[in-house]
């Protein structure tokens, strides 16, 4: 059987991304599928202005994942943006077409929605999203799609949808029974850190979801578990969004 004519390159765009879940995940996937001409690398850029050099310096780029801090900053560099990604206001998957056009998508929303849905109970009507970065926007979109009202919690709140950590009273915590951490606080090696919320008001009615997966149980999740809350880390979300990216690149 003839080998595919050209090598295909995929990669992760971000800053300080040596850890890269995506690189390990896709490298293993390519091996399992015997795709010898497929490679996955890290495009670790100090600033988004360098983004055009990725395509200039690398032949055969077919798809790019995007992580912190470029999910919003990369958007002006794209030729087209998928409707959902446009509504979310963040891109984490870029498809390079045969004509060389760049189209942006958001697979975070699929990963988050599929992974949290089995844990949602009838009383989970309101959610707090800790952090306001690119991933938080996909979370908000998925929650809205599932009729869950939400507020962002930020160190520097802006607008009516955002509140500060100082605003988190017992009443708010008891009312908002889903709490999602989209900040990097608590990621290894900084495992003793966690978002500054009043954990003492958590109960068994709460669901705590952390986008962090390393460590497996972050301080944020551990504090919730102590109060009887349901907990979930972000590993399955990453797997699901990676598979959605793969589907997009091959569609």
LINKAKA-V818172 format. One record per pair of residues at least 4 apart in sequence whose ideal C-beta (glycine too) atoms are under 7 Angstrom apart, sorted by the first residue. I is the first residue (numbers start at 1). GAP is how many residues later the second one is. Records with the same first field share a line. If there is no record, write none. Layout:
I=GAP ; GAP
This chain:
3=34
4=33
6=54
7=30 ; 32 ; 53
8=29 ; 30 ; 52 ; 54
9=30 ; 32 ; 49 ; 51 ; 52 ; 53
10=16 ; 28 ; 30 ; 52 ; 53
11=29 ; 30 ; 31 ; 32 ; 53
12=5 ; 8 ; 10 ; 11 ; 30 ; 31 ; 53 ; 55
13=30 ; 32 ; 51 ; 52 ; 53 ; 57 ; 61
14=30 ; 53 ; 54 ; 56
15=29 ; 30 ; 31 ; 54
16=28
17=25 ; 27 ; 50
20=4 ; 22
21=4 ; 217
22=4 ; 18 ; 43 ; 220
23=4 ; 17 ; 18 ; 19
24=4
25=4 ; 217
26=4 ; 14 ; 216
27=4 ; 13
28=4
29=4
30=5 ; 8 ; 10
43=11 ; 21
45=5 ; 6
46=4
48=22 ; 25 ; 26
51=23 ; 26
52=4
53=4
54=4 ; 7
55=6
61=35
62=34 ; 187
63=31 ; 32 ; 33 ; 182 ; 186
64=30
65=27 ; 28 ; 180
66=4 ; 5 ; 8 ; 25 ; 26 ; 28
68=65
69=4
70=4
71=19 ; 20 ; 21 ; 63
72=17 ; 18 ; 62
74=4 ; 17
75=6 ; 16 ; 29
77=25
78=13 ; 16 ; 24 ; 25 ; 26
79=22 ; 23 ; 24
80=21 ; 23
81=4 ; 5 ; 10 ; 23
82=4 ; 21 ; 22 ; 23
83=4
84=4 ; 22 ; 25
85=5 ; 6 ; 19 ; 20 ; 21
87=54
88=18 ; 21 ; 49 ; 50 ; 53
89=48
90=16 ; 44 ; 47 ; 48
91=13 ; 14 ; 15
92=14 ; 15 ; 16 ; 149
93=12 ; 13 ; 14 ; 152 ; 155
94=8 ; 9 ; 10
95=8 ; 10 ; 153 ; 154
96=4 ; 6
97=4 ; 6
105=143
106=32
107=4 ; 134 ; 137 ; 138 ; 141
108=4 ; 27 ; 30 ; 133
109=4 ; 29 ; 32 ; 33
110=4 ; 130 ; 131 ; 134
111=4 ; 126 ; 127 ; 129 ; 130 ; 133
112=4 ; 26 ; 27 ; 30 ; 125
113=4 ; 29 ; 32
114=126
115=117 ; 121 ; 122 ; 125
116=4 ; 93 ; 116
119=88 ; 111 ; 113
120=4 ; 26
123=54 ; 82
124=24 ; 53 ; 54 ; 83
125=23 ; 24
126=22 ; 23 ; 24 ; 49 ; 50 ; 51 ; 52
127=16 ; 21 ; 23 ; 49 ; 51 ; 52 ; 53
128=23 ; 25 ; 48 ; 51
129=7 ; 10 ; 11 ; 21 ; 23 ; 24 ; 51 ; 53
130=23 ; 49 ; 50 ; 51 ; 52 ; 53 ; 65
131=5 ; 50 ; 51 ; 52
132=4 ; 20 ; 22 ; 30
133=49
135=4 ; 47 ; 76
136=4 ; 16 ; 46
137=4
138=4
139=4 ; 41 ; 43
140=4 ; 10
141=4
142=4
143=5 ; 7
148=30
151=10 ; 11 ; 12
152=9 ; 10
153=10 ; 12 ; 15
154=8 ; 10
155=9 ; 10
157=5 ; 6 ; 7
158=4
163=4
165=31 ; 32
167=5
168=4 ; 5 ; 29 ; 30
170=4 ; 28 ; 31
171=4
172=4
173=25 ; 28 ; 29
174=27
177=28 ; 29 ; 30
178=29
179=27 ; 29
180=29
181=14 ; 29 ; 30 ; 31 ; 39
182=29
183=12
185=8 ; 9 ; 10
186=4 ; 5 ; 7 ; 8 ; 26 ; 32 ; 33 ; 34
187=25 ; 27
188=26 ; 27
191=24 ; 28
192=27
193=26
194=24 ; 25 ; 26 ; 29
195=25
199=24 ; 28
202=4 ; 22 ; 25 ; 27
203=24 ; 25
204=24 ; 25
206=18 ; 23
207=22 ; 23
208=12 ; 13 ; 16 ; 21 ; 23
209=23
210=8 ; 10 ; 11 ; 23 ; 24
211=23 ; 26
212=6 ; 21 ; 22
213=20 ; 21 ; 22 ; 25
216=17
217=4 ; 5
218=4 ; 15
219=4
220=4
221=4 ; 10 ; 12
222=4
224=5 ; 7
225=4 ; 6
234=4
235=4
236=4
237=4
238=4
239=4
240=4
241=4
242=4
243=4
244=4
245=4
246=4
247=4
